[in-house]
Amino acid sequence: MAMKTSISSNSSTGAGSWPTLAALLAVCAIGMLALYRATMGFEVVSTEDGRRLAISRAPMQLPVTAIHAPQAAELSQLLRDDGRVTIMTFFYSSCNALCSVLGDEFQQLQAAIHARGLERQVRLLSISFDPRDDAAMLAAYARRQHADPSVWQMVSIDSAPQRKALLDQLGIVVLPAPLGEFQHNAALHLIDRHGRLVLIDDYENPALALEHAIRRSGP
Amino acid sequence: MTYLAYRRAAGLACVLVACSARGWLESIMFTHMLVQLPLLFAAGWLLFGDVYWPRWLAVPDRYGLTSLTTLLFISAYWMIPRALEQSLQSSNSEIAKTVCWILAGALLPAALRRARLVIQLFYLGNFCWMTAIAGIQYQNMPQRLCNAYLLGDQSATGVGLVVLSILIAIAWCLRHASALLSNPHQSSYHAAPGTEH
């Protein structure tokens, strides 16, 4: 301890303040740079906000994913060939919590699309991340939601690696929650007419997502 | 075994537990922030906190200012939920996290010996204020800050951070009770705490 005491008194009386000042400036510069990067320029603190900001800065092409749908065998083809802007979300059909809300939001969106005559500009797509959701389960879900297939389609992904690749690339994290449910970062994903993910809106604000979709559907 | 051997063994045990039980500790936000990070910090303290470093290393750390500022940045960075979650996905981030917290534990003992009580109090206040505010935010957020953690877990972590900030403040006050209660005109109040021994 005596040795260490002598260090402390030396450090206080020795080479002056300049080395400490320089070291402090360096630490502050490195520290601020690290904080700047972690918060994407002091704009976000949560992973989800970071994901949304990153997409709004740089649109993303979706990976090749085989799907179960009458219109196309592959997801990006389905999104690209349709000619409409797509509002896309992830769900699982046995969900009682959030997905029921999402279902209701999509019902409202479907009603708004019909009421405003936007069927040729905007459509809805629900993608299941639950391997248990086969064609029959999805059809039953579509009936429960009164989904009009010309506006609102539901697809599932058969291949587990492709499902994981899609979710990973989009930054969707699905967590097992109590009572056999899942918790996941639900959001409304806007896909432009070229099949690129261009914007992510909050699932609580479908009206805003629809406005964004209409704006993107213009010439 | 000598004291030093026990100390090094305990430090190694902390690193081993923090790294080998990684998957389990990091699956829950509470254990990630309030068990794994403190274990790494303790490892740094136990393994390197008492090492007699060359004297020139203390020159750019007058009054412990550089070390204590580094500690504040390390704790601020890893309280950003996005940074914490990146360590789950990126091994570079995981390595950086491990090195940061071992370094923090290694730096603190010498920094405390160099820093006068007033300086310690300044940094302690900053750390506790920041940790408690982050903890309150974690509890109040209606949405999840990390996609990998459940909302209840986030809220429990928030409570843990507030409790931690209070406990650290109490521990510091108890540690320096005699100096704080003594006559302020006596030298021990102004001297570096290392000189009391």
Interface residues (C-beta under 8 A of the other chain):
Chain A: M1 M3 K4 T5 I7 S8 S9 N10 S11 S12 G14 A15 S17 P19 T20 A22 A23 L24 V27 C28 I30 G31 A34 L35 A38 T39 M40 V44 V45 S46 T47 E48 D49 G50 R51 G171 I172 V173 L175 A177 Q183 H184 N185
Chain B: Y52 R55 A58 V59 P60 D61 R62 Y63 L65 T66 T69 T70 L72 F73 A76 Y77 I80 P81 R82 A83 E85 Q86 A110 R113 R114 Q143 R144 L145 C146 N147 A148 Y149 L150 L151 A192 G194 T195 H197
